[in-house]
Structure formats: structure tokens, C-alpha cells
């Protein structure tokens, strides 16, 4: 609606205006499915003559992206690292589209500046350095847990006693999606963390994070579900698998703890209230 007044060609003016009509809904939705951008519209309708000061009103501000810091400032003084994977998808018509901000960060080079700021996160390490930490990272949801492990690595080098950590990491293919593989294998060799990875496409049968969680049922019950336990469970990543992880924990409480479904649900609610079951999903 805001574009058509600036079209100089009468046919283009009509074509732009018609896109707002109900009878052109299919055409408009087709453009959406093809991931048409503002730039695509401006180049398609070549008679558009938009005053510079009007661009600010026509093109909305880029929405901020929120990324989890994946490094410990104690372990890596003066640095703040992010885990960013370039977003890509196939739009209608077969063209591959790429994420705006993830592409920018992918190709940014030393010496280039970008605007960023820190914000509050629910992913806060327990004050008890000896508490068992269970971590479920889904895709780039691995980010905060790399920082967790680095922080405990730092604490250990300072002579402090640190508790065990168990990492459940989920992805499709280990060769393409096992981020920081060398680091995690080294951390595991040092006894800092136990890695329980789930690769859903590396073999014929589908293996997901919830399956690996169930394999650690005894440990999870003892450290998270049992009366007097002090462990924590953190989950970060895609929202869709969250319900499967939640269901796996309920199953552990029922089978290992002899709880009814209602008791298991109450236990999960208590853990959430106490900040011992924390999720950050997107």
C-alpha cells in the first residue's frame, strides 16, 4: 500500500495496488513463499522513485538477533565468542535463501565493527560448583554449555573442586554439526564432562537427545529426582524437542523413582520453581 504512490508507470502502480486486494491474496502469498524481500520489490517495479527520507518509513528496522555467548570470560579473558550457523533454506521455486544476520556474521572479518549489547539470560550456572550439571544442547543450543564447561575448566585449574557434567548434544550429522568437536573430546578426556551425543541421520535408526537422556536414567534420578539431590538440568535450542526431553525426564522419575504421573509432574514443577530445570528455547 505504501509503495504504489511512488510508481511512475501507471501499469506498475496498478499492479502494486492490486497486491493488496483479496483476489490477489494467492499471488501475494506466493511471493512470501518465495521469500521476496523489499529489495526484490524495488527491483521488480523499476519505475519506483522513492525519496531518500521515505525509505526509513517504508523499510522497517532489522529486528535484533539474540545469540548465546559460548565462551567463559574467565577462561578466555577479553573475549566474547558466539556460536552462529549460517541460516539457509529452500524457498518455493527451489532458490536457496540465506539468513540476513547469520550471513553478515559468517563473512565479517577482523577489524569490522557491528553493533551489539549484552542482555539477561536464564542460563546461569549454579552457585554450587560441585553440583552435577546436565545439559541438553540442540543444534546451536550447544553455545551456553561450551561456556559452562570452560568455566568449570577454569575453576578446576584454580584448584577448586568442581562437580560432574553430562552433555546431551543433538544434531543430524556428526561430521557437519559436531561443533567444537576437538574441544569437547579433550574436555571429556580430562574428565570434565561426559558427552552423550545423538545423531539422528548417522545411522538407519533415528536417535534423538531424549533417547540418550533415558540411557542416563540412573544418574539423572540420583542427581536430579531423588530427595536431597542437588543437580541441575539445562536445555537450550529448538523449541520443538523440548516436550520430548520433558517427557523423558517424567518417565525417569516414574520408572526409577516409583512416582505416579502426577507426582512426576509435581517434581518437575518444583525443579522449575527452584531454578534446577531451566530452558531457553527459540
Secondary structure by P-SEA (a helix, b strand, c coil): cccccccccaaaaaaaaacccccaaaaaaaaaaacccaaaaaaaaccccccccccccccccccbbbbcccccccccccbbbbbccbbbbbcccbbbbbbaaaaaaaaccccbbbbbbbbbbccccccccccbbbbbbccccaaaaaaaaaaaaaaaaabbbbbbbbbbbbbccccccccaaaaaaaaaaaccccccccccccccccccaaaaaaaaaaaaaacccccccbbbbbbbccccaaaaaaaaaaaaaaaaacccaaaaaaaaaaaaaacccccccc
